[in-house]
């Protein structure tokens, strides 16, 4: 099915929705699956929602390009960033971009004994140096949509024996994710992957990256149902040892959202999203506005216009105010007409 036709059958926004960088819309198939699971639980005959967790794990693994055994299922990026932070040796240096999203950087500041150093995003690769233990960065910046030069960062990290942690929350679903290229990747699902809140994934190397399963509960056991009492005798041999106890209804929906992204294909979604973003950028120029330079991004941030977010919302156009920028995010349920409606409501300078 064509992308536009499938999007119309799955999504029914009642607004001009350009705010996926904050939260994505739920597909109809996801809403239906969650409703059925809630009704079944209310009737005392719950569905196999742990099976849904495994289906979601497998679906994300395919999108990320790694085996399912290397994917942990949780609920938030900050928890998994904190897990990496807790596993670093005392005195380790962590390099992060300036003004990076807090869930990526704050856990390293909270872990005592680490040295956190910042550099401009555009110079992050050249800032990697001998002794840098880890470089942590978002693939796509939340505030303004800038895309990190991950290839350069990866090469610099390899040259200095530095590990890499990449947050793909603002990319997974439209921007290609090659989790195998990095030591760790993290993402939430409720943005471009269109899952419910309460879904997040961590990818690790085959050797599990030296992480300590410090928050392991019964679901982290190799045999979970035999790990309900006392210390877990045998942790899962896979990344599942880093699972959080799952928000089951969210994962019941997530498997269907991820299946939709797979069905459409990241490359097709990317072409759709970036074409709309480029249309918006082109339409800003005659109005006298210059967006933050972020070529190839599905996110467009316009400095100095963030204060108009509330009035645009009252007019039925949903966007974000981030760092003073009016942030527009274009996804598979956005049309050219949506872009033009926004442009029509922006005053010329």
C-alpha positions as CSV (number, residue, x, y, z in Angstrom):
1,X,0.0,0.0,0.0
2,X,1.2,3.5,-0.7
3,X,2.5,5.5,2.3
4,X,-0.2,8.2,2.0
5,X,-3.0,5.6,1.8
6,X,-1.8,3.6,4.7
7,X,-1.2,6.7,6.8
8,X,-4.8,7.8,6.2
9,X,-6.1,4.4,7.2
10,X,-4.0,4.3,10.4
11,X,-4.1,7.9,11.6
12,X,-6.9,10.4,12.1
13,X,-5.4,13.6,13.5
14,X,-8.0,16.3,14.4
15,X,-5.3,19.0,14.2
16,X,-2.5,19.9,11.9
17,X,0.0,17.8,13.8
18,X,3.6,18.8,13.5
19,X,4.8,17.7,16.9
20,X,6.2,14.2,16.6
21,X,9.5,15.3,18.0
22,X,7.5,15.6,21.3
23,X,5.2,12.6,20.9
24,X,4.0,10.6,17.9
25,X,0.4,9.7,17.1
26,X,-0.8,6.2,17.7
27,X,-1.8,4.1,14.7
28,X,-5.3,2.6,14.7
29,X,-4.0,-0.9,14.9
30,X,-2.1,0.0,18.1
31,X,-5.1,1.6,19.7
32,X,-7.2,-1.5,18.8
33,X,-4.7,-4.0,20.2
34,X,-4.4,-2.1,23.5
35,X,-8.2,-1.8,23.8
36,X,-8.6,-5.6,23.3
37,X,-5.9,-6.3,25.9
38,X,-7.5,-3.9,28.4
39,X,-10.9,-5.6,27.9
40,X,-9.4,-9.0,28.2
41,X,-7.7,-8.1,31.4
42,X,-10.9,-6.6,32.8
43,X,-12.7,-9.9,31.9
44,X,-10.1,-12.0,33.8
45,X,-8.7,-13.5,30.6
46,X,-5.6,-11.5,29.9
47,X,-3.8,-11.9,26.6
48,X,-0.1,-13.0,26.4
49,X,1.4,-9.5,26.8
50,X,4.8,-10.9,27.6
51,X,4.7,-12.4,24.2
52,X,4.0,-8.9,22.9
53,X,7.2,-7.7,24.7
54,X,9.2,-10.3,22.8
55,X,7.5,-9.4,19.5
56,X,8.3,-5.7,20.1
57,X,11.9,-6.5,20.9
58,X,12.2,-8.5,17.7
59,X,10.6,-5.8,15.7
60,X,12.9,-3.1,17.0
61,X,15.9,-5.4,16.5
62,X,15.2,-5.7,12.8
63,X,14.8,-1.9,12.5
64,X,18.1,-1.4,14.4
65,X,20.0,-4.0,12.4
66,X,21.0,-6.2,15.3
67,X,19.9,-9.6,16.7
68,X,17.1,-9.6,19.2
69,X,19.5,-11.0,21.9
70,X,21.3,-7.6,21.9
71,X,18.1,-5.6,22.6
72,X,16.9,-4.8,26.1
73,X,13.3,-3.6,26.7
74,X,12.6,-0.9,29.2
75,X,10.7,2.4,29.7
76,X,13.1,5.3,29.5
77,X,16.4,6.6,28.0
78,X,17.5,8.1,31.3
79,X,17.4,4.7,33.0
80,X,19.6,3.1,30.3
81,X,22.0,6.0,30.2
82,X,22.2,5.7,34.0
83,X,23.0,2.0,33.6
84,X,25.9,2.9,31.3
85,X,27.1,5.7,33.7
86,X,27.0,3.3,36.7
87,X,29.1,0.8,34.8
88,X,32.0,3.2,34.0
89,X,35.1,3.0,36.2
90,X,35.8,5.8,38.7
91,X,37.4,8.8,37.1
92,X,36.3,8.0,33.6
93,X,35.9,11.0,31.2
94,X,32.6,11.2,29.3
95,X,32.4,13.6,26.3
96,X,29.0,15.0,25.3
97,X,27.7,17.8,23.0
98,X,26.8,21.2,24.3
99,X,23.1,21.6,25.1
100,X,22.4,17.9,24.6
101,X,19.1,16.5,25.8
102,X,19.1,16.0,29.6
103,X,18.3,12.3,29.6
104,X,21.5,11.7,27.7
105,X,23.8,13.8,29.9
106,X,22.3,14.1,33.3
107,X,23.0,10.5,34.5
108,X,26.7,11.1,33.9
109,X,26.6,14.2,36.1
110,X,24.7,12.4,38.8
111,X,27.2,9.5,38.9
112,X,29.9,10.7,41.3
113,X,33.5,10.3,40.2
114,X,33.0,10.8,36.4
115,X,34.4,13.7,34.5
116,X,32.0,15.1,32.0
117,X,33.4,17.3,29.2
118,X,31.4,19.2,26.5
119,X,32.1,20.3,23.0
120,X,30.1,21.8,20.2
121,X,28.2,19.2,18.2
122,X,30.0,20.1,15.0
123,X,33.4,19.5,16.7
124,X,32.5,16.5,18.8
125,X,34.6,14.1,16.8
126,X,37.8,16.2,17.0
127,X,37.2,16.6,20.8
128,X,37.6,12.9,21.4
129,X,41.1,12.4,22.9
130,X,43.2,9.7,24.6
131,X,41.6,8.9,27.9
132,X,38.0,9.7,26.8
133,X,36.1,6.6,28.0
134,X,32.8,7.3,26.4
135,X,31.3,9.7,23.9
136,X,27.5,10.1,24.3
137,X,25.4,12.0,21.7
138,X,21.9,12.1,20.1
139,X,21.9,11.1,16.4
140,X,19.4,14.0,15.8
141,X,19.3,16.9,18.2
142,X,16.0,17.5,20.0
143,X,16.2,21.2,20.2
144,X,16.8,22.0,16.5
145,X,17.0,18.8,14.4
146,X,20.7,19.0,13.7
147,X,22.1,15.6,12.7
148,X,25.4,14.5,14.3
149,X,28.3,13.4,12.1
150,X,28.1,9.9,13.5
151,X,30.6,8.4,11.0
152,X,33.3,10.9,12.1
153,X,32.5,10.4,15.8
154,X,32.7,6.6,15.4
155,X,36.1,6.8,13.7
156,X,37.5,9.2,16.3
157,X,36.2,6.9,19.0
158,X,37.8,3.8,17.5
159,X,41.1,5.6,17.1
160,X,41.2,6.4,20.8
161,X,39.6,3.2,22.2
162,X,36.6,5.2,23.2
163,X,33.1,3.7,23.6
164,X,30.1,5.2,22.0
165,X,26.5,5.7,23.2
166,X,24.0,7.1,20.7
167,X,20.5,8.2,21.5
168,X,18.4,7.6,18.4
169,X,15.1,8.8,20.0
170,X,14.7,11.6,17.4
171,X,15.7,9.4,14.5
172,X,14.5,5.9,14.9
173,X,11.4,5.5,12.7
174,X,12.6,7.9,9.9
175,X,16.4,8.0,10.1
176,X,18.4,4.8,9.5
177,X,19.6,3.2,12.7
178,X,22.7,1.0,12.5
179,X,23.0,-0.1,16.1
180,X,25.8,-2.5,15.2
181,X,28.1,0.5,14.6
182,X,28.1,1.7,18.2
183,X,28.7,0.1,21.6
184,X,25.3,1.2,22.9
185,X,22.2,2.9,21.5
186,X,19.1,4.0,23.3
187,X,15.7,5.2,22.2
188,X,12.2,5.8,23.4
189,X,9.4,4.5,21.2
190,X,6.7,7.2,21.7
191,X,8.1,9.6,19.1
192,X,8.9,8.6,15.5
193,X,8.2,4.9,16.2
194,X,4.6,5.8,17.2
195,X,4.5,3.5,20.2
196,X,2.7,4.3,23.4
197,X,4.7,5.9,26.3
198,X,6.5,3.4,28.5
199,X,8.5,1.8,25.7
200,X,12.3,2.2,25.3
201,X,15.1,0.0,24.0
202,X,18.8,-0.4,24.7
203,X,21.2,-2.2,22.3
204,X,24.5,-3.6,23.5
205,X,27.4,-5.5,22.0
206,X,27.5,-9.3,21.8
207,X,29.6,-9.3,25.0
208,X,27.0,-7.1,26.7
209,X,29.4,-4.2,26.9
210,X,30.6,-4.8,30.5
211,X,27.4,-3.4,31.9
212,X,26.3,-4.4,35.4
213,X,22.7,-5.4,35.7
214,X,22.2,-3.2,38.7
215,X,18.4,-2.9,38.5
216,X,17.8,-6.6,37.5
217,X,14.5,-7.9,38.7
218,X,12.8,-11.2,38.1
219,X,12.2,-10.4,34.4
220,X,16.0,-10.3,34.0
221,X,16.4,-13.9,34.8
222,X,17.3,-16.5,32.2
223,X,14.1,-18.3,33.4
224,X,12.0,-15.4,34.6
225,X,9.1,-17.4,36.2
226,X,11.7,-19.3,38.2
227,X,13.3,-16.1,39.4
228,X,10.4,-14.5,41.3
229,X,11.8,-15.1,44.9
230,X,15.1,-14.4,46.4
231,X,18.2,-13.4,44.4
232,X,18.0,-14.2,40.7
233,X,20.2,-17.2,40.4
234,X,20.9,-17.0,36.7
235,X,20.7,-13.7,34.8
236,X,19.6,-13.9,31.2
237,X,22.5,-14.6,28.9
238,X,21.3,-11.9,26.5
239,X,20.5,-8.2,26.8
240,X,17.3,-9.2,28.4
241,X,19.2,-9.1,31.7
242,X,18.9,-5.3,31.4
243,X,15.1,-5.4,30.9
244,X,12.9,-3.3,33.2
245,X,9.7,-4.9,34.3
246,X,7.6,-3.9,31.2
247,X,4.6,-1.7,30.9
248,X,2.7,-4.5,29.4
249,X,-0.2,-2.6,27.8
250,X,2.3,-0.2,26.2
251,X,4.2,-3.1,24.7
252,X,1.1,-4.7,23.4
253,X,0.6,-1.6,21.4
254,X,4.2,-1.2,20.5
255,X,4.5,-4.4,18.6
256,X,1.9,-3.2,16.2
257,X,3.4,0.3,15.9
258,X,6.8,-1.2,15.1
259,X,5.2,-3.5,12.5
260,X,3.7,-0.5,10.8
261,X,7.1,1.2,10.6
262,X,8.6,-2.0,9.2
263,X,5.8,-2.3,6.7
264,X,6.3,1.2,5.4
265,X,10.1,1.1,5.5
266,X,12.4,3.7,7.1
267,X,13.8,4.9,3.8
268,X,10.3,5.6,2.4
269,X,9.3,7.4,5.6
270,X,12.5,9.4,5.5
271,X,11.9,10.5,1.9
272,X,8.4,11.6,2.8
273,X,9.4,13.4,6.0
274,X,12.4,15.2,4.6
275,X,10.6,16.4,1.5
276,X,8.0,18.1,3.7
277,X,10.7,19.6,5.9
278,X,12.4,20.9,2.8
279,X,9.1,22.4,1.6
280,X,8.8,24.2,5.0
281,X,12.4,25.5,4.8
282,X,11.8,26.8,1.3
283,X,8.6,28.5,2.4
284,X,10.3,30.3,5.3
285,X,12.7,32.2,3.1
286,X,10.2,34.5,1.4
287,X,8.8,35.3,4.9
288,X,12.2,36.4,6.1
289,X,13.0,33.5,8.4
290,X,16.1,31.4,8.5
291,X,15.8,28.0,10.3
292,X,18.7,26.4,12.1
293,X,20.9,24.7,9.5
294,X,20.0,21.0,9.7
295,X,20.1,19.6,6.2
296,X,18.4,16.2,5.7
297,X,16.5,16.4,9.0
298,X,12.8,15.9,9.5
299,X,12.9,18.5,12.3
300,X,13.0,22.2,11.4
301,X,13.6,24.8,14.1
302,X,13.0,28.5,13.5
303,X,14.8,30.8,16.0
304,X,12.8,33.6,17.5
305,X,9.4,32.1,16.8
306,X,9.0,29.8,19.8
307,X,6.7,32.3,21.5
308,X,4.1,31.7,18.7
309,X,3.6,28.1,19.7
310,X,0.5,28.8,21.9
311,X,-1.3,30.9,19.4
312,X,-0.6,28.4,16.6
313,X,-2.0,25.7,18.9
314,X,-5.2,27.7,19.3
315,X,-5.4,27.8,15.5
316,X,-5.2,24.0,15.4
317,X,-1.5,23.6,14.6
318,X,0.5,21.6,17.1
319,X,4.3,22.4,17.3
320,X,6.8,22.8,20.1
321,X,8.7,25.7,21.7
322,X,12.2,24.4,22.3
323,X,15.1,26.7,23.3
324,X,13.3,29.6,21.8
325,X,12.8,27.8,18.5
326,X,9.5,27.1,16.9
327,X,10.1,23.4,16.3
328,X,8.2,21.6,13.5
329,X,8.5,17.8,13.0
330,X,7.2,16.1,9.9
331,X,6.2,12.5,9.9
332,X,4.2,10.0,7.9
333,X,0.8,11.4,8.8
334,X,1.9,15.0,7.7
335,X,0.9,16.3,4.3
336,X,2.0,19.2,2.0
337,X,-1.2,20.9,2.9
338,X,-0.2,20.8,6.5
339,X,3.0,22.6,5.7
340,X,1.3,25.2,3.6
341,X,-1.3,25.9,6.4
342,X,1.5,26.6,8.8
343,X,3.3,28.9,6.4
344,X,0.1,30.8,5.8
345,X,-0.2,31.6,9.5
346,X,3.3,32.8,10.0
347,X,3.6,36.6,9.6
348,X,6.3,38.0,7.3
349,X,9.1,39.8,8.9
